[in-house]
Amino acid sequence: MLILLLVLLLAGLAGFGYWAYSQGYLKGIFNLGSDNTTSASTGVKDTTPPTISNVEVSSKAIKEVGILWKTDKPSSTQVEWGPFGSFGNKTEMQDDPVSGASIGAVTHGVKITGLTGDTKYQYRVLSHTDGSVDAVSATYDFTTPAE
């Protein structure tokens, strides 16, 4: 009975570990630098832009907002934003496969800070693979809560 419980515990931990890694939560711990399933490992750059989907505001506060989205293949993470009617700000690029420090991500999240309360902003998300031009989402907007 004790052996059965131990086997079930190990299977559960392995399943959780696989899920956490596939969602990118363990990326910083393992920092593998290369994914042998991507074209980068063969030296051939992926020149097809990723497909962006599920763009949404995940959280909203007076002076900050969280933006989430998904891509169909590992790619970089960046948001371009500004007051409604203009852009002009970009978040720092993360998960950039061009740099070689990351293979990219398929689940992306960015926090934009320094916003003003009760203000309408617009944003769009940008992602690219190791050889593609940026894929750019449609333009979305949000309004921060009043102070």
C-alpha positions as CSV (number, residue, x, y, z in Angstrom):
1,M,0.0,0.0,0.0
2,L,2.8,2.4,0.9
3,I,4.5,1.7,-2.5
4,L,1.3,2.4,-4.4
5,L,0.9,5.7,-2.6
6,L,4.5,6.6,-3.4
7,V,4.0,5.7,-7.1
8,L,0.9,7.9,-7.2
9,L,2.7,10.8,-5.6
10,L,5.6,10.6,-8.0
11,A,3.2,10.4,-11.0
12,G,1.3,13.4,-9.8
13,L,4.5,15.4,-9.3
14,A,5.7,14.4,-12.8
15,G,2.4,15.5,-14.3
16,F,2.5,18.8,-12.5
17,G,6.1,19.4,-13.5
18,Y,5.3,18.7,-17.2
19,W,2.3,21.1,-17.0
20,A,4.3,23.9,-15.3
21,Y,7.1,23.6,-17.8
22,S,4.7,23.6,-20.8
23,Q,3.1,26.8,-19.5
24,G,6.5,28.5,-19.1
25,Y,6.5,28.7,-15.3
26,L,9.7,26.7,-15.0
27,K,11.5,28.5,-17.9
28,G,13.6,30.7,-15.5
29,I,14.7,27.7,-13.5
30,F,15.7,25.5,-16.4
31,N,16.8,28.2,-18.8
32,L,17.6,25.6,-21.4
33,G,18.4,28.2,-24.1
34,S,17.4,25.8,-26.9
35,D,14.4,23.8,-27.8
36,N,15.4,20.9,-30.1
37,T,11.9,20.9,-31.6
38,T,12.3,24.4,-33.1
39,S,13.8,25.2,-36.4
40,A,16.5,27.3,-34.6
41,S,18.2,24.0,-33.5
42,T,18.8,23.1,-37.2
43,G,20.3,26.6,-38.0
44,V,17.2,27.4,-40.2
45,K,15.5,30.6,-39.1
46,D,11.7,30.6,-38.9
47,T,10.6,33.4,-41.3
48,T,6.9,32.9,-40.8
49,P,5.4,35.4,-38.2
50,P,3.6,33.7,-35.3
51,T,-0.2,33.8,-35.1
52,I,-1.4,35.9,-32.2
53,S,-4.6,35.0,-30.4
54,N,-6.6,35.4,-27.1
55,V,-5.4,39.0,-26.5
56,E,-7.0,40.2,-23.2
57,V,-6.6,42.6,-20.3
58,S,-5.9,40.2,-17.4
59,S,-5.9,42.8,-14.6
60,K,-6.6,46.5,-14.3
61,A,-5.7,48.9,-11.5
62,I,-5.5,52.7,-11.4
63,K,-1.9,52.9,-12.5
64,E,-1.2,49.5,-14.1
65,V,-2.7,46.9,-16.3
66,G,-1.8,43.3,-17.3
67,I,-2.0,42.1,-20.9
68,L,-2.1,38.4,-21.9
69,W,-2.0,36.6,-25.2
70,K,-1.0,33.4,-26.9
71,T,1.0,32.6,-30.0
72,D,1.0,29.4,-32.1
73,K,4.8,29.0,-31.7
74,P,7.6,30.2,-29.4
75,S,8.1,33.9,-30.0
76,S,9.0,37.2,-28.3
77,T,6.8,39.2,-25.9
78,Q,6.2,43.0,-26.2
79,V,3.4,45.5,-26.0
80,E,3.1,48.9,-27.8
81,W,0.7,51.3,-26.1
82,G,-0.2,54.9,-25.5
83,P,-3.1,57.3,-24.8
84,F,-6.1,56.5,-27.0
85,G,-5.4,57.6,-30.6
86,S,-1.7,57.2,-30.4
87,F,1.1,54.8,-29.6
88,G,4.6,55.8,-28.5
89,N,5.5,53.5,-25.7
90,K,6.8,50.0,-25.9
91,T,7.4,47.5,-23.0
92,E,10.9,45.9,-22.8
93,M,11.1,42.9,-25.1
94,Q,11.0,39.6,-23.3
95,D,11.5,36.0,-24.4
96,D,13.3,37.1,-27.6
97,P,14.5,34.1,-29.6
98,V,16.8,36.3,-31.7
99,S,19.0,37.0,-28.6
100,G,19.6,33.3,-28.0
101,A,18.8,33.8,-24.3
102,S,15.4,32.3,-24.7
103,I,13.6,30.0,-27.2
104,G,10.5,32.3,-26.9
105,A,7.1,31.7,-25.3
106,V,3.7,30.7,-26.4
107,T,1.9,32.2,-23.4
108,H,2.7,35.8,-23.0
109,G,2.1,38.3,-20.3
110,V,3.2,41.9,-19.8
111,K,2.4,44.5,-17.0
112,I,2.2,48.1,-18.1
113,T,2.9,50.5,-15.2
114,G,2.9,54.3,-14.8
115,L,-0.6,54.8,-16.1
116,T,-3.1,57.6,-15.1
117,G,-6.4,56.9,-13.5
118,D,-9.7,57.3,-15.5
119,T,-7.8,57.4,-18.8
120,K,-8.5,55.5,-22.0
121,Y,-5.4,53.8,-23.5
122,Q,-4.9,51.7,-26.7
123,Y,-2.4,48.9,-27.1
124,R,-1.3,46.1,-29.5
125,V,0.9,43.1,-28.9
126,L,4.0,42.2,-30.9
127,S,5.7,38.9,-31.2
128,H,8.4,37.4,-33.5
129,T,10.3,34.2,-34.0
130,D,14.0,33.9,-34.5
131,G,13.8,35.0,-38.1
132,S,10.4,36.6,-38.7
133,V,9.2,40.1,-38.8
134,D,7.0,41.2,-36.0
135,A,3.5,39.8,-35.9
136,V,1.2,42.7,-34.8
137,S,-2.2,42.2,-33.2
138,A,-5.2,44.4,-33.9
139,T,-5.5,47.5,-31.7
140,Y,-7.4,47.1,-28.4
141,D,-8.2,49.6,-25.7
142,F,-8.9,49.8,-22.0
143,T,-9.8,52.6,-19.5
144,T,-8.1,52.7,-16.1
145,P,-10.3,53.0,-13.0
146,A,-10.8,56.5,-11.5
147,E,-8.6,57.3,-8.5
